[in-house]
Structures are given as C-alpha cells and as structure tokens.
Amino acid sequence: MRRYVFFLLILVSMVAFSFDAKSIIIVPEKPYFTVDVWLNKPEGSVYEVGERMEIFVKSSKDAYILVYDINAQGKVTLIFPNKYESDNFVRANEIKKIPSKSTYSLRVSPPYGKEYIQVIASARPIPIFNQLKELGTAQAFPTLSDNVEEYVQNKLKPYLSDEWVSDLTYFYVGRAPAFGTLIVDSTPPGMTVYIDGSYKGKTPVTVSVDEGTHYVTVYFENYTFYKEVYVERDKTVKVTATLPLAQLSLSSSPSGASVYLNGVYQGKTPLTLNLSPGNYTVTFRKEGYREETRNITLSAGETRSVYVALKPSQSSLKLRTDPSGVDVYINGRYVGTTDQNGLNLILDPGTYEIKLEKEGYETDRFTVNLAPGEEKEIFRRLERKVVFSEVRIETDPSRAAIYLNGYYHGETPITLYVQVGTYEITIVKPGYRTIVKTITFDDEEEYFKFIMNKIE
C-alpha cells in the first residue's frame, strides 16, 4: 500500500512573522458541551523536525469536528477532515485518533517556535464545516490562510453558530521556552476554566505555561470572567474569579411567611438576602395559606424583588362517575379523566362550573361551591346517548313487509331511522319464502337488499 507523509508547518518563507495569540483563541459564549484535543506527547512538549505526531480528540457529545494547525509564522493548515479520512463525525466520549489509517502520517517540520493544534466541534454540520470538509477531501492538507489573525477573526469565527465548542493545545518545534505556573481559582469553586482557548477543567486549576502573556476565561452559568496575565520564568501567578453577590428582597401579603431557599429556611417576610449568582427555588409558607414557589435566576450584582400574594388554603374535590373514563372540565378547562377511583382535585375556595363528557353519553353539567379547606366528594351517573342509524331496505320483488324485533314497520322499499343496536329483521311476502336475519346497525347510513325466493 502506498504511504503518504504530511509534514506539519512547511516553511514557505524565511521572513519572521509574529501574531497575537489572543487573536486565535476561539471560545463560545456558552460551552454547550466539551471537546478535548491532545497529542502523543504532553502539552508544551518539544518535537524535533521530522518527528512523528499523533492527534487525539474526544467530544462529550456526538459532533462534527474540524482540526487545523497554526505554525509559528501564522500559517493555518487544515489537518482533518482530509483526503485520506473524510468522515469528521465522532461519537460522544469516543477517542478519535488522527491519523487513524496507515495510508498517511503526520511529521513535524520547521519553522521553529510555538505551534498550535485547534479543534472545533459542532452538534450539527453547519455550512462552514461542510465547506472546509469539501476543501480538505479535495486537496491534501490545504493551506487555509497565511495570516491566522485575519482568518480566525474574519473567515471562521463569524460563521460558527448554534451549539459549538473548541479546544486548543500547543507544542514547540526544536526548542522549549521557559515555564512558569498559573493557578486559576474561583469563589464559589467548580467554575469552567479555559486558558488560551483550551479547556482545563473546573476550578481550582493549576497548569504549567510558557513564559509570556496568557488569557484566562472562566464560566459559571450566566457569569463570564476574563483576564490577561503575564507569567514569568519559574514564577507562579494566581487568578481568582469571584462572582459579585446578588441581592434578593422577599415580601408577602400577609407578611410573616416563612421563606425557604432551595429547601433551607432563611427567615420570615419581609426579608433581604445577599446571594451568589445562580438558580434558586424560593418557597413561601404560612399556616392557613397555600404554599407559593418561585424559580428565579440571579445574575452577578443583580438586585431583585419578589412579592407574593398568599392565597387561603385550598379545598379538595373528589369526583366519581359511572361509567369511569369521563373527561372533566372545570370552568371550561380540561383537568383530567376519572378512573375506577374517581378524580381528585385541589382547588381554591369558590364556585365552579363542572362539565362531564364521555363519548356515547350525554354531557352532564352542574355547579359546585367549595368553602376554604373543605373536602367534598360528588358522584354522578351519566346517561347513555341515544344514537340513530338511517337504514334503507329494498327487496326483489318489492312490497315485502318489514318487521324489526317482531314489530311491523312497513313495506319495501323503505327507509327507517332506528336506534343503533342489534335487531332481528323479518321480511314477509305472500308466495315467497320468509327471510329472518340478525343485523347490527351502526352509527352510519346502512343499505340492505334482499332477494326473495318463491315458494315452490
């Protein structure tokens, strides 16, 4: 089998080129899921020219991926999908190895310096993915741009949409720089951390980084913290993201209601609380009144007021019906269907219009008055609805007498309107054999024609 070797970072010019690392960082406004990219050496390792490289990608969700390389001169090269591997769909939590086929390999080449491998994952194949896939499968590792800043900011980032995430790793060609330590922490802990566009986990995070400027992004629900930091050789820099507290004022009518925040008692209304941003369930309880619950989301530094008008304790109504399976409407709104045990309803005190409906039965309407805290049970029997069928009976010859269940109804041809059901029909004509049949009439138009046989 023929084997191809692709050298990463082909030197196209000896002219020095530098770019602002900040310009190549791509992070979504909200990380919908995570994608990780790593190499066959630890992040920040040195690769010698000609050394083999392998790339690994894992997404936490089924996704389509793009992988490209940014060399020290700012040249952007599409690595995956490519001419030898065109399927860029990956399954959730499965590791994708590039290359995964023996038909080609990836090897490092000049220029020397810091090199980036970036992956972008999208939950669906958005147009920019389809365009780059067509390009990558038509050419062998095409150059996307010689100016990474212009490409990423103007030709890639504006066209990323819907649920997408990214990750970035780096290595060095030929020689390694000096390193320091970067610690990212937060209050509260557990926030999502990206450093230089690369996902690093949840706070607190400690990483070794090369000497220079680095870009820290921290996410926590609707809060985003960003900071640029300079890390010196053999020094440690700590960055802490602290969410500004939100203020929540709670009141009720009547006052004196007990307040529970995510199930924990906080005090009685009126009440003011200073809270971390996030999602909360606020519950108001007062004896003799119905419990009230509000779900709220507080942003960093927000001031929010919540007022509730407490309602008297509710009443209960149990409806039992014969037959069961009856649809129940209260004040015109469907509230449920009775079963063998009936239907239990919790209602505010007051007067209600009740309607009971079931196919094949007459609609039942009545009024119910409920006092505060009252428990009432009502039984209703629905009457069957009378349904008629239009029946046309003809005979050959005509003028035969028609009897239904022994009752004379006239001579053929004849049209009858009879209640739906099963009947014994008798057809009599002098000189012909009498016809007796059992027939079921359905809720529709029926037509019957009988051939009379003469008596021999």
GIRA-V538708 format. One record per pair of residues at least 6 apart in sequence whose ideal C-beta (glycine too) atoms are under 8 Angstrom apart, sorted by the first residue. I is the first residue (numbers start at 1). J is the second residue. Records with the same first field share a line. If there is no record, write none. Layout:
I: J ; J
This chain:
1: 102 ; 103
2: 103
3: 102 ; 103 ; 104 ; 105
4: 84 ; 103 ; 104 ; 105 ; 140
5: 104 ; 105 ; 106 ; 107
6: 79 ; 104 ; 105 ; 106 ; 107 ; 140 ; 141
7: 50 ; 106 ; 107 ; 108 ; 109
8: 53 ; 69 ; 71 ; 77 ; 79 ; 106 ; 107 ; 108 ; 109 ; 115
9: 69 ; 71 ; 72 ; 75 ; 77 ; 108 ; 109 ; 110 ; 111 ; 115 ; 173
10: 77 ; 109
11: 73 ; 109 ; 110 ; 111
12: 73 ; 75 ; 146
13: 73
15: 73
16: 73
17: 72 ; 73 ; 74
18: 74
19: 74 ; 147 ; 148 ; 149
20: 149
21: 196 ; 212 ; 213 ; 215
22: 213 ; 215 ; 228
23: 148 ; 149 ; 152 ; 153
24: 70 ; 116 ; 118 ; 148 ; 149 ; 152 ; 168 ; 197
25: 168 ; 196 ; 197 ; 215
26: 118 ; 120 ; 152 ; 156 ; 157 ; 160 ; 166 ; 168 ; 197
27: 166 ; 194 ; 197 ; 217
28: 160 ; 164 ; 165 ; 166
29: 224
30: 219
31: 165 ; 192 ; 199 ; 219
32: 61 ; 123 ; 163 ; 164 ; 165
33: 59 ; 60 ; 61 ; 63 ; 121 ; 123 ; 163 ; 165
34: 59 ; 60 ; 165 ; 167 ; 199
35: 57 ; 58 ; 59 ; 60 ; 63 ; 65 ; 119 ; 120 ; 121 ; 165 ; 166 ; 167 ; 199
36: 57 ; 58 ; 59 ; 167 ; 199
37: 55 ; 56 ; 57 ; 67 ; 117 ; 118 ; 119 ; 167 ; 168 ; 169
38: 55 ; 56 ; 169
39: 45 ; 53 ; 54 ; 55 ; 56 ; 117 ; 169 ; 171
40: 52 ; 53 ; 54 ; 56
41: 47 ; 171
43: 169 ; 170 ; 171 ; 198
44: 170 ; 171 ; 172 ; 176 ; 179 ; 208 ; 209 ; 210
45: 171 ; 172 ; 176
46: 171 ; 172 ; 173 ; 174 ; 175 ; 176
47: 53 ; 108 ; 115 ; 171 ; 172 ; 173 ; 174
48: 108 ; 174
49: 108 ; 109 ; 110 ; 173 ; 174
50: 107 ; 108 ; 109
51: 107 ; 108
52: 105 ; 106 ; 107
53: 106 ; 107 ; 108 ; 171
54: 97 ; 98 ; 99 ; 106
55: 67 ; 79 ; 80 ; 97 ; 98 ; 106 ; 117
56: 95 ; 96 ; 97 ; 98
57: 65 ; 67 ; 90 ; 95 ; 96 ; 98 ; 119 ; 121
58: 90 ; 93 ; 94 ; 95 ; 96
59: 65 ; 90 ; 92 ; 93 ; 121 ; 165
60: 92 ; 93
61: 92 ; 121 ; 123 ; 163
62: 89 ; 90 ; 91 ; 92 ; 123
63: 89 ; 90 ; 92 ; 121 ; 122 ; 123
64: 88 ; 89 ; 90 ; 121 ; 122 ; 123 ; 124 ; 125 ; 129
65: 80 ; 88 ; 90 ; 96 ; 119 ; 120 ; 121 ; 122
66: 78 ; 80 ; 81 ; 88 ; 119 ; 120 ; 129 ; 132
67: 78 ; 79 ; 80 ; 98 ; 117 ; 118 ; 119
68: 76 ; 77 ; 78 ; 79 ; 117 ; 118 ; 144
69: 76 ; 77 ; 79 ; 115 ; 116 ; 117 ; 118
70: 76 ; 115 ; 116 ; 117 ; 118 ; 148
71: 77 ; 111 ; 113 ; 115 ; 173
72: 111 ; 112 ; 113 ; 114 ; 115 ; 173
73: 111 ; 113 ; 146
74: 146 ; 147 ; 148 ; 149
75: 143 ; 145 ; 146 ; 148
76: 143 ; 144 ; 145 ; 146 ; 148 ; 151 ; 152
77: 141 ; 142 ; 143 ; 144
78: 132 ; 135 ; 136 ; 141 ; 142 ; 144
79: 98 ; 106 ; 117 ; 141
80: 88 ; 98 ; 136
81: 87 ; 88 ; 132 ; 133 ; 136 ; 137
82: 104 ; 136 ; 137 ; 140 ; 141
83: 136 ; 137 ; 138 ; 139 ; 140 ; 141
84: 99 ; 101 ; 103 ; 104
85: 98 ; 99 ; 100 ; 101
86: 133 ; 136 ; 137
88: 129 ; 133
90: 96 ; 121
98: 106
99: 105 ; 106
108: 115 ; 173
109: 173
110: 173 ; 174
111: 173
112: 172 ; 173 ; 174 ; 175
113: 172 ; 173 ; 174
114: 170 ; 171 ; 172 ; 177 ; 210
115: 170 ; 171 ; 172 ; 173
116: 168 ; 169 ; 170
117: 168 ; 169 ; 170 ; 171
118: 166 ; 167 ; 168 ; 197
119: 166 ; 167 ; 168
120: 160 ; 164 ; 165 ; 166
121: 164 ; 165 ; 166
122: 129 ; 160 ; 162 ; 163 ; 164
123: 162 ; 163 ; 164
124: 162 ; 163
125: 133
126: 159 ; 160 ; 161 ; 162 ; 164
127: 159
128: 156 ; 159 ; 160
132: 144
135: 142
136: 142
144: 151 ; 155
145: 151 ; 155
165: 199
166: 197
167: 197 ; 198 ; 199
168: 196 ; 197 ; 198
169: 198
170: 196
176: 210
177: 210 ; 211 ; 212
178: 210 ; 211 ; 233 ; 234
179: 208 ; 209 ; 210 ; 211 ; 233 ; 234
180: 208 ; 209 ; 210 ; 211 ; 231 ; 232 ; 233 ; 234 ; 235 ; 236 ; 237
181: 206 ; 207 ; 208 ; 209 ; 231 ; 235 ; 236 ; 237
182: 195 ; 206 ; 207 ; 208 ; 209 ; 214 ; 216 ; 229 ; 231 ; 236 ; 237 ; 238 ; 239
183: 204 ; 205 ; 206 ; 236 ; 237 ; 238 ; 239
184: 193 ; 195 ; 200 ; 203 ; 204 ; 205 ; 206 ; 207 ; 216 ; 218 ; 238 ; 239 ; 240 ; 241
185: 203 ; 204 ; 205 ; 238 ; 239 ; 240 ; 241
186: 203 ; 204 ; 218 ; 220 ; 225 ; 240 ; 241 ; 242 ; 243
187: 240 ; 241 ; 242 ; 243
188: 220 ; 243 ; 276
189: 202 ; 203 ; 204
190: 202 ; 203 ; 220
191: 202 ; 203 ; 218 ; 219 ; 220 ; 225 ; 241
192: 199 ; 201 ; 202 ; 218 ; 219 ; 220
193: 199 ; 200 ; 201 ; 202 ; 203 ; 205 ; 216 ; 217 ; 218
194: 200 ; 216 ; 217 ; 218 ; 219
195: 205 ; 207 ; 209 ; 214 ; 215 ; 216 ; 217
196: 209 ; 214 ; 215
197: 215 ; 217
200: 207
203: 218 ; 241
209: 231
210: 231
211: 231 ; 232 ; 233
212: 230 ; 231
213: 228 ; 229 ; 230
214: 228 ; 229 ; 230 ; 231
215: 226 ; 227 ; 228
216: 225 ; 226 ; 227 ; 228 ; 229 ; 239
217: 224 ; 225 ; 226
218: 224 ; 225 ; 226 ; 241
219: 225
220: 241 ; 243 ; 277 ; 278
221: 277 ; 278 ; 279 ; 297
222: 277 ; 297 ; 299 ; 300
223: 243 ; 277 ; 299 ; 300
225: 241
227: 239
229: 237 ; 239
230: 237
231: 237
243: 276 ; 277 ; 300
244: 277 ; 300 ; 301
245: 274 ; 275 ; 276 ; 277 ; 300 ; 301
246: 274 ; 275 ; 276 ; 277 ; 298 ; 299 ; 300 ; 301 ; 302 ; 303 ; 304
247: 272 ; 273 ; 274 ; 275 ; 302 ; 303 ; 304
248: 272 ; 273 ; 274 ; 275 ; 280 ; 282 ; 296 ; 298 ; 304 ; 305 ; 306
249: 270 ; 271 ; 272 ; 273 ; 303 ; 304 ; 305 ; 306
250: 259 ; 269 ; 270 ; 271 ; 272 ; 273 ; 282 ; 284 ; 305 ; 306 ; 307
251: 269 ; 270 ; 271 ; 305 ; 306 ; 307 ; 308
252: 269 ; 270 ; 284 ; 286 ; 292 ; 307 ; 308 ; 309 ; 310
253: 307 ; 308 ; 309 ; 310
254: 286 ; 289 ; 310
255: 268 ; 269 ; 270
256: 268 ; 269 ; 286
257: 268 ; 269 ; 284 ; 285 ; 286 ; 289 ; 308 ; 310
258: 265 ; 267 ; 268 ; 284 ; 285 ; 286
259: 265 ; 266 ; 267 ; 268 ; 269 ; 271 ; 282 ; 283 ; 284
260: 266 ; 282 ; 283 ; 285
261: 273 ; 275 ; 280 ; 281 ; 282 ; 283
262: 280 ; 281
263: 281 ; 283
266: 273
269: 284
275: 298
276: 298
277: 298 ; 299 ; 300 ; 302
278: 297 ; 298
279: 295 ; 296 ; 297 ; 298
280: 295 ; 296 ; 297 ; 298
281: 293 ; 294 ; 295
282: 293 ; 294 ; 295 ; 296 ; 306
283: 291 ; 292 ; 293
284: 291 ; 292 ; 293 ; 308 ; 310
285: 291
286: 310
288: 312 ; 313
289: 310 ; 311 ; 312 ; 313
290: 310 ; 311 ; 312 ; 313 ; 314 ; 348
292: 308 ; 310 ; 311
294: 306 ; 308
296: 304 ; 306
298: 304
311: 348
312: 348 ; 349 ; 372 ; 373
313: 372 ; 373
314: 346 ; 347 ; 348 ; 349 ; 373
315: 346 ; 347 ; 348 ; 349 ; 370 ; 371 ; 372 ; 373 ; 374 ; 375 ; 376
316: 344 ; 345 ; 346 ; 347 ; 374 ; 375 ; 376
317: 344 ; 345 ; 347 ; 352 ; 368 ; 370 ; 376 ; 377 ; 378
318: 342 ; 343 ; 344 ; 345 ; 375 ; 376 ; 377 ; 378
319: 328 ; 338 ; 342 ; 343 ; 345 ; 354 ; 356 ; 377 ; 378 ; 380
320: 338 ; 341 ; 342 ; 343 ; 377 ; 378 ; 379 ; 380
321: 338 ; 342 ; 356 ; 358 ; 379 ; 380 ; 381 ; 382
322: 379 ; 380 ; 381 ; 382
323: 358 ; 361 ; 382
324: 338 ; 339 ; 340 ; 342
325: 337 ; 338 ; 339 ; 358
326: 337 ; 338 ; 356 ; 357 ; 358 ; 361 ; 382
327: 334 ; 336 ; 337 ; 356 ; 357 ; 358
328: 334 ; 335 ; 336 ; 337 ; 338 ; 343 ; 345 ; 354 ; 355 ; 356
329: 335 ; 354 ; 355 ; 356 ; 357
330: 345 ; 347 ; 352 ; 353 ; 354 ; 355
331: 352 ; 353
332: 353 ; 355
335: 343 ; 345
336: 343 ; 345
337: 343
342: 377
347: 370
348: 370
349: 370 ; 371 ; 372 ; 373 ; 374
350: 369 ; 370
351: 367 ; 368 ; 369 ; 370
352: 367 ; 368 ; 369 ; 370
353: 365 ; 367
354: 365 ; 366 ; 367 ; 368
355: 363 ; 364 ; 365
356: 363 ; 364 ; 365 ; 380 ; 382
357: 363
358: 382
360: 384 ; 385 ; 387
361: 382 ; 383 ; 384 ; 385
362: 382 ; 383 ; 384 ; 385
364: 380 ; 382
366: 380
368: 376 ; 378
370: 376
386: 419
387: 419 ; 420 ; 443
388: 417 ; 418 ; 419 ; 420
389: 417 ; 418 ; 419 ; 420 ; 441 ; 442 ; 443 ; 444 ; 445 ; 446
390: 415 ; 416 ; 417 ; 445 ; 446
391: 415 ; 416 ; 417 ; 418 ; 441 ; 445 ; 446 ; 447 ; 448
392: 413 ; 414 ; 415 ; 416 ; 445 ; 446 ; 447 ; 448
393: 402 ; 412 ; 413 ; 414 ; 415 ; 416 ; 425 ; 427 ; 448 ; 449 ; 450
394: 412 ; 413 ; 447 ; 448 ; 449 ; 450
395: 412 ; 413 ; 427 ; 429 ; 449 ; 450 ; 451 ; 452
396: 449 ; 450 ; 451 ; 452
397: 429 ; 432 ; 452
398: 411 ; 412 ; 413
399: 411 ; 412 ; 429
400: 411 ; 412 ; 427 ; 428 ; 429 ; 432 ; 450 ; 452
401: 408 ; 410 ; 411 ; 427 ; 428 ; 429
402: 408 ; 409 ; 410 ; 411 ; 412 ; 414 ; 416 ; 425 ; 426 ; 427
403: 409 ; 425 ; 426 ; 427 ; 428
404: 416 ; 418 ; 423 ; 424 ; 425 ; 426
405: 423 ; 424
406: 424 ; 426
409: 416
412: 427
418: 441
419: 441
420: 441 ; 442 ; 443
421: 440 ; 441
422: 438 ; 439 ; 440 ; 441
423: 438 ; 439 ; 440 ; 441
424: 436 ; 437 ; 438
425: 435 ; 436 ; 437 ; 438 ; 439
426: 434 ; 435 ; 436
427: 434 ; 435 ; 436 ; 450 ; 452
428: 434
429: 452
431: 454 ; 455
432: 452 ; 453 ; 454 ; 455
433: 452 ; 453 ; 454 ; 455
435: 450 ; 452
439: 448
